[in-house]
Amino acid sequence: MSLPPRARSAEYDHGATYLPYSETVNYVRNYAQGGPVAQRQMNTERVQVAATLRRMREDAGLTREQAAEVLSCTTSKIGDLETGRSGAKPIELAALLDRYGISGDDREDLMGFARESQTRRPRGGHWVTIPSSHRRFLDLERQATSAIFYSGEIIHGLLQTEGYAQAMLRWNNLQPPEVTEQVLKLRMGRSFVLNRPDRPSLRLWCVLGEAALRSGVGGSAVMHEQLEHLITMTTLQDNVVVQVLPLGSGAHALMGLTMTLYDFPPPAPRMLHFDGYGRGAVQDREDEVSNAAHTMDLLRAKALGHEESTEFIQALLSTAAAV
């Protein structure tokens, strides 16, 4: 039997907290017997609803204490609703959204998605298809503690410069200009998670194929700025690591894919996000996520080391400047 996420070792969970031995025994026994611990294992939808609720409260400028007054409950319950430990009843969710000033499509979207999150689903694989620019996915990213990313062709959104992001959206967005501008603002606003003042910043580990660094997105000036930004981020920020997978490194299991592995505070499950052509899919099935994590570990071992990667990017910049 595989252990529930909270009872695994810190090394296995990339720094997640774990219980003392005596508590772990009880935790695992309870999990195996289908008790309250097992029932608290959350699905992807509930975590997304929780993350969006937190963002809406913060955008409204309200504290957890003020939110608790709306439901006449404790702040602990609000905390549970905002981490996914429990789901809000429709009447509770409606009351909170009223207080947060949420109406229209945003309200209907979250109310409908919350209903889905309460539906018991089979233990098999589960995919949630979402637009890559969808605000709910960004809410999910805000709650993550770490992210491991691979792409052979594009730079991770959190490390993109505005010029690079704008060029990417220009070629991969059929929306009107005003909508594209809003998407750009959302994308550029994402990077605050790398410097969060209220809690530990997101730990971001990126493996980039050499092609992503030579793609010429937006032209030579935009690409030069983007490469400089990568060097700055990976050099000055301890929570950002960039590795380069050079051309000629041979075959690997993630060829042709863009994938991110997210960790969250326990007991939220680890999640896998695939991205492609303006849409994304989230997977939370444990065996799928575990296999992907192993594959990602192999790829990180195959790529250049941290310092070698920084020197590699610097060499690309020097070569481009000499041309």
C-alpha distance (Angstrom), angle and dihedral (degrees) to the residues before:
residue distance angle dihedral
M1 . . .
S2 3.80 . .
L3 3.77 116.3 .
P4 3.80 122.1 -112.1
P5 3.82 111.7 -103.8
R6 3.80 97.0 -101.6
A7 3.81 93.0 54.6
R8 3.80 97.3 51.4
S9 3.77 123.1 101.0
A10 3.79 120.2 -84.9
E11 3.82 90.0 -117.8
Y12 3.81 92.1 54.7
D13 3.77 92.3 49.3
H14 3.80 95.3 43.7
G15 3.78 96.5 -115.4
A16 3.81 101.3 -27.5
T17 3.80 115.4 149.4
Y18 3.79 119.0 -104.7
L19 3.80 138.1 -164.7
P20 3.82 129.5 -103.0
Y21 3.81 112.9 -96.7
S22 3.82 96.7 -100.1
E23 3.79 92.3 49.8
T24 3.79 91.3 44.8
V25 3.81 91.5 56.8
N26 3.80 90.7 53.9
Y27 3.79 91.3 42.9
V28 3.82 93.5 52.9
R29 3.82 92.9 43.3
N30 3.80 90.2 51.7
Y31 3.80 90.8 46.7
A32 3.82 92.9 50.7
Q33 3.80 91.5 49.8
G34 3.79 93.1 51.2
G35 3.81 94.3 -113.5
P36 3.80 130.1 150.6
V37 3.80 92.9 -63.8
A38 3.80 91.6 58.1
Q39 3.79 90.8 45.9
R40 3.80 90.0 55.2
Q41 3.80 92.4 60.3
M42 3.78 100.8 115.5
N43 3.75 133.0 -140.2
T44 3.77 127.6 -134.1
E45 3.79 95.1 -103.4
R46 3.81 95.0 53.7
V47 3.80 92.1 50.5
Q48 3.81 90.3 50.8
V49 3.82 92.0 49.5
A50 3.81 89.7 48.9
A51 3.80 93.1 50.0
T52 3.80 92.1 49.1
L53 3.81 92.0 48.7
R54 3.78 90.5 54.1
R55 3.79 92.7 48.7
M56 3.82 91.9 49.1
R57 3.81 91.8 50.8
E58 3.80 92.0 48.7
D59 3.82 91.7 46.7
A60 3.81 88.2 52.8
G61 3.81 89.1 54.2
L62 3.80 93.6 -120.6
T63 3.80 130.1 140.7
R64 3.78 125.3 -135.4
E65 3.79 87.6 -107.0
Q66 3.80 90.8 58.7
A67 3.80 91.3 47.2
A68 3.80 89.7 50.5
E69 3.80 89.7 55.8
V70 3.81 89.3 60.0
L71 3.81 91.8 59.0
S72 3.82 95.9 30.7
C73 3.79 87.9 -124.8
T74 3.79 139.3 119.0
T75 3.79 124.6 -79.7
S76 3.81 86.3 -118.0
K77 3.79 89.5 66.2
I78 3.80 91.0 51.2
G79 3.80 87.5 50.3
D80 3.81 90.0 52.1
L81 3.81 91.1 49.8
E82 3.81 91.0 49.9
T83 3.80 95.1 49.3
G84 3.79 97.4 40.6
R85 3.80 96.3 -113.3
S86 3.79 86.2 127.3
G87 3.78 134.2 11.9
A88 3.79 125.5 -122.9
K89 3.78 118.8 -115.7
P90 3.82 113.2 -121.2
I91 3.82 92.3 -107.3
E92 3.83 90.8 49.6
L93 3.79 92.8 47.8
A94 3.81 91.2 48.5
A95 3.81 91.3 51.5
L96 3.82 92.3 50.1
L97 3.80 92.6 47.7
D98 3.81 89.6 50.5
R99 3.80 89.8 53.7
Y100 3.80 92.1 45.8
G101 3.81 91.3 51.2
I102 3.81 94.5 -118.9
S103 3.80 116.7 156.3
G104 3.79 142.0 146.1
D105 3.79 122.2 28.8
D106 3.82 94.4 -11.8
R107 3.80 90.3 57.2
E108 3.80 95.7 45.2
D109 3.80 91.6 45.7
L110 3.80 94.3 53.3
M111 3.82 94.6 41.8
G112 3.80 90.6 52.2
F113 3.78 93.8 44.7
A114 3.81 90.6 48.7
R115 3.80 90.1 55.6
E116 3.80 89.0 53.8
S117 3.80 90.7 50.5
Q118 3.81 90.4 58.9
T119 3.80 92.2 55.2
R120 3.79 113.9 102.0
R121 3.77 107.9 -125.6
P122 3.82 130.8 -166.0
R123 3.79 120.5 -88.2
G124 3.79 91.6 -115.7
G125 3.77 127.0 95.7
H126 3.78 118.1 -47.2
W127 3.76 128.7 -167.4
V128 3.78 127.3 -172.1
T129 3.80 113.5 -161.3
I130 3.79 113.7 -150.9
P131 3.82 136.1 167.0
S132 3.81 107.4 -98.6
S133 3.82 90.6 -128.4
H134 3.79 93.5 47.8
R135 3.80 113.4 132.0
R136 3.80 92.5 -135.8
F137 3.79 91.6 63.3
L138 3.79 90.0 50.3
D139 3.81 88.2 52.1
L140 3.80 88.2 54.0
E141 3.79 91.2 50.8
R142 3.81 90.2 51.9
Q143 3.81 90.6 61.8
A144 3.82 96.5 47.8
T145 3.80 119.9 108.6
S146 3.81 96.0 -158.9
A147 3.79 140.2 7.1
I148 3.80 130.7 -163.6
F149 3.81 113.2 -162.9
Y150 3.79 136.8 -171.3
S151 3.77 130.9 -175.6
G152 3.75 130.3 152.1
E153 3.79 93.1 -159.0
I154 3.82 115.1 26.5
I155 3.81 139.5 48.6
H156 3.81 116.9 -116.1
G157 3.81 112.1 -96.6
L158 3.81 92.5 -120.4
L159 3.80 90.3 59.7
Q160 3.80 98.8 41.6
T161 3.79 121.1 115.8
E162 3.79 117.2 -133.7
G163 3.80 91.7 -107.5
Y164 3.80 92.6 52.2
A165 3.82 93.0 45.5
Q166 3.79 91.5 48.3
A167 3.80 91.5 51.4
M168 3.81 91.5 49.0
L169 3.81 92.4 50.1
R170 3.79 91.7 47.8
W171 3.79 90.9 60.7
N172 3.80 98.7 35.7
N173 3.80 105.1 40.3
L174 3.80 128.9 80.7
Q175 3.81 93.5 -178.5
P176 3.83 124.9 113.9
P177 3.84 115.2 -87.2
E178 3.81 93.8 -103.7
V179 3.82 91.0 54.4
T180 3.80 91.0 47.2
E181 3.81 88.9 52.6
Q182 3.80 90.4 53.6
V183 3.80 91.1 49.2
L184 3.81 89.5 50.5
K185 3.81 91.4 51.9
L186 3.81 90.4 50.2
R187 3.79 91.7 48.9
M188 3.79 94.4 49.4
G189 3.80 90.8 46.2
R190 3.80 91.2 57.7
S191 3.79 94.8 77.4
F192 3.81 93.6 75.2
V193 3.82 87.9 86.1
L194 3.81 87.6 72.8
N195 3.83 89.8 61.7
R196 3.81 105.5 30.9
P197 3.81 114.0 171.3
D198 3.81 96.3 -165.7
R199 3.82 100.8 50.0
P200 3.82 139.9 2.0
S201 3.79 112.8 -52.7
L202 3.78 121.3 -111.5
R203 3.81 113.7 -88.3
L204 3.81 105.9 -133.3
W205 3.79 123.3 -167.2
C206 3.82 115.9 -178.5
V207 3.78 129.1 -171.7
L208 3.80 108.8 -166.2
G209 3.76 127.0 -172.3
E210 3.80 114.8 -127.1
A211 3.81 88.3 -116.2
A212 3.81 89.3 65.7
L213 3.80 88.8 59.7
R214 3.80 94.3 47.2
S215 3.81 98.5 41.5
G216 3.80 96.0 106.8
V217 3.82 92.7 -139.9
G218 3.81 108.2 -177.2
G219 3.80 93.4 1.5
S220 3.79 133.9 -73.4
A221 3.83 96.7 -59.1
V222 3.81 93.5 51.5
M223 3.80 91.9 45.5
H224 3.82 91.8 48.0
E225 3.81 90.1 53.6
Q226 3.81 90.4 46.9
L227 3.80 93.9 52.7
E228 3.80 91.1 47.4
H229 3.80 88.9 51.8
L230 3.81 91.2 52.0
I231 3.79 90.6 53.2
T232 3.80 91.8 47.9
M233 3.80 93.6 49.7
T234 3.79 97.0 45.6
T235 3.82 92.4 43.2
L236 3.79 101.5 44.6
Q237 3.81 102.3 32.0
D238 3.80 118.7 67.6
N239 3.81 91.0 -161.8
V240 3.82 93.9 59.5
V241 3.81 123.2 75.4
V242 3.80 124.3 177.1
Q243 3.81 121.7 -170.0
V244 3.79 125.1 -176.0
L245 3.79 123.9 -140.8
P246 3.82 103.7 -155.9
L247 3.79 123.8 -140.5
G248 3.79 109.2 -95.4
S249 3.82 93.9 38.6
G250 3.79 90.4 125.1
A251 3.79 133.8 -126.0
H252 3.79 124.1 -28.1
A253 3.81 137.0 171.4
L254 3.82 96.4 -104.2
M255 3.80 98.6 55.0
G256 3.80 109.8 140.0
L257 3.81 93.7 13.8
T258 3.79 135.4 108.8
M259 3.79 108.5 -155.1
T260 3.81 139.8 168.7
L261 3.80 127.3 -168.3
Y262 3.82 113.3 -154.0
D263 3.81 129.5 -161.4
F264 3.82 122.3 -162.4
P265 3.80 135.9 -172.2
P266 3.84 109.1 -77.5
P267 2.95 137.1 -63.1
A268 3.82 89.4 31.6
P269 3.81 112.6 100.1
R270 3.76 125.3 -113.0
M271 3.81 110.6 -101.9
L272 3.77 137.0 -153.3
H273 3.81 122.1 -147.7
F274 3.80 124.5 -164.7
D275 3.79 119.4 -168.0
G276 3.76 131.5 -163.9
Y277 3.81 140.9 148.2
G278 3.77 96.8 -8.1
R279 3.79 96.8 -45.9
G280 3.77 136.1 85.7
A281 3.78 139.0 -160.6
V282 3.81 128.0 -150.8
Q283 3.80 122.1 -150.6
D284 3.81 124.6 -168.9
R285 3.81 101.9 169.1
E286 3.80 105.2 129.7
D287 3.81 99.2 -135.8
E288 3.81 92.5 46.9
V289 3.80 92.1 48.6
S290 3.81 92.1 45.9
N291 3.81 92.1 51.2
A292 3.79 90.8 48.3
A293 3.81 91.2 50.0
H294 3.82 90.5 52.5
T295 3.80 91.0 48.7
M296 3.79 90.3 49.6
D297 3.82 90.7 51.3
L298 3.81 90.0 53.5
L299 3.79 90.5 49.7
R300 3.82 92.7 50.3
A301 3.80 88.6 52.5
K302 3.82 89.8 50.6
A303 3.83 95.1 50.4
L304 3.80 126.9 80.3
G305 3.80 116.0 -83.1
H306 3.80 122.1 -99.3
E307 3.82 96.8 -95.4
E308 3.81 93.1 39.0
S309 3.80 89.4 51.9
T310 3.80 92.5 51.5
E311 3.81 89.9 50.2
F312 3.81 89.4 47.9
I313 3.82 92.2 54.4
Q314 3.80 90.6 45.1
A315 3.81 89.6 52.7
L316 3.81 90.1 52.8
L317 3.80 89.3 52.9
S318 3.80 92.4 48.8
T319 3.80 92.0 48.7
A320 3.81 92.0 49.6
A321 3.81 91.5 48.4
A322 3.80 91.0 52.3
V323 3.81 93.6 53.8
